[in-house]
C-alpha cells in the first residue's frame, strides 16, 4: 500500500529534556520568522535548569506592541474556526 509522506518528518521525543527545550525554542523561532515575527528575547530559561522542579522552560521574553499585534494576528489566522 502506498501512502503519501507526512508534510513534516515525524520526530521521536528526545530523552533529554535539556536538548528538547533548545530544539523547541529553535522551532518556535523559525515558525515565528515564517510569519515575519521576531521575539528578540526568545530562548531557553537558564534558571529552569537549576530549579528543583527540573523542567527546562522556553522563555518567550518581551516584545513591543507592534510585534505583539503581529503575533496575535498570526495566531488568529491559524486558529481553527
PEFEN-V177153 format. One record per residue. RES is the residue in three letters. PHI is phi in radians with two decimals (999 if undefined). Layout:
# PEFEN-V177153
res=RES phi=PHI
res=RES phi=PHI
This chain:
# PEFEN-V177153
res=UNK phi=999
res=UNK phi=-1.75
res=UNK phi=-2.23
res=UNK phi=-1.28
res=UNK phi=-1.19
res=UNK phi=-1.13
res=UNK phi=-1.17
res=UNK phi=-2.18
res=UNK phi=-1.13
res=UNK phi=-1.25
res=UNK phi=-1.96
res=UNK phi=-1.26
res=UNK phi=-1.10
res=UNK phi=-1.30
res=UNK phi=-1.38
res=UNK phi=-1.75
res=UNK phi=-1.09
res=UNK phi=-1.21
res=UNK phi=-1.17
res=UNK phi=-1.07
res=UNK phi=-1.18
res=UNK phi=-1.18
res=UNK phi=-1.09
res=UNK phi=-1.10
res=UNK phi=-1.10
res=UNK phi=-1.15
res=UNK phi=-1.11
res=UNK phi=-1.14
res=UNK phi=-1.03
res=UNK phi=-1.14
res=UNK phi=-1.09
res=UNK phi=-1.14
res=UNK phi=-1.09
res=UNK phi=-1.06
res=UNK phi=-1.83
res=UNK phi=1.29
res=UNK phi=-1.98
res=UNK phi=-2.19
res=UNK phi=-1.84
res=UNK phi=-1.03
res=UNK phi=-1.61
res=UNK phi=-1.09
res=UNK phi=-3.13
res=UNK phi=-1.61
res=UNK phi=-1.37
res=UNK phi=-1.05
res=UNK phi=-1.04
res=UNK phi=-1.10
res=UNK phi=-1.27
res=UNK phi=-1.67
res=UNK phi=-1.20
res=UNK phi=-1.20
res=UNK phi=-1.14
res=UNK phi=1.35
res=UNK phi=-1.96
res=UNK phi=-1.11
res=UNK phi=-2.05
res=UNK phi=-1.58
res=UNK phi=-1.62
res=UNK phi=-1.39
res=UNK phi=1.30
res=UNK phi=-1.84
res=UNK phi=-2.64
res=UNK phi=-1.40
res=UNK phi=-1.08
res=UNK phi=-1.11
res=UNK phi=-1.17
res=UNK phi=-1.06
res=UNK phi=-1.12
res=UNK phi=-1.11
res=UNK phi=-1.14
res=UNK phi=-1.08
res=UNK phi=-1.10
res=UNK phi=-1.10
res=UNK phi=-1.19
res=UNK phi=-1.09
res=UNK phi=-1.14
res=UNK phi=-1.47
res=UNK phi=-1.21
res=UNK phi=-1.15
res=UNK phi=-1.79
